Every structure is written in structure tokens, then in C-alpha cells.
């Protein structure tokens, strides 16, 4: 288990427990994080699970693969720390992971 902090665009923080092996997207859906829409269900084909990984955590994640990078080109307000939550797999090493959520744009 890992504690994950979701910070919405208004600065409201929701802390949730996440099972290791789950995608960050699924954790968000299971905990009613409304900013994660996940229209494609985690197939890395829609970018509606876009999030910003807190700068303190960026280097602790594997880099985005070419498919994810291509999908990130479709998001509004892309930043250097933009990721698709469907491509981040929770592990015990990510205990305390903080992600920032863009305002709903879908």
C-alpha cells in the first residue's frame, strides 16, 4: 500500500490508500477523483487521465514511453511533469506520491 495525495486545481488535497500494482488512474477512479475522467479505461489512447507529478516525485518514476509521450501532445496545458495516470503503476516505493490535477477540461 502507498499513500497518494491528489491535489486539485483549487489546492484541495485528498489522501487515499493505493494498492501496489494498481494504476494511478484506477486509484483515482476508485476514490472518486473527478478530475481523472479516464474515457479509454487505461488504454493510453485518450489523455483524459492527465495529471502533473509533483516535482519531488518526477525522478522516482520511469520515464514516459513513446506512446504516452505522443498522447501527452494532445493535452491542454502540457508541462514538463505531465503524465498520464494510467501509465503510472503504484508501488510501495511511491508512498507519499503527490500529483496535481488540472481543472476539468473534457
Buried (B, 14 or more C-beta within 10 A) or exposed (E): EBEBBBBBEEEEEBEBEBEEEBBBBBBBBEBEBEBBBBEBEBEBBBBBBBBBBBEEBEEEBEEBEEEBEEBBEEBEEBEEBBBBBBBBBBBEEBBBBBBBBBEEEE
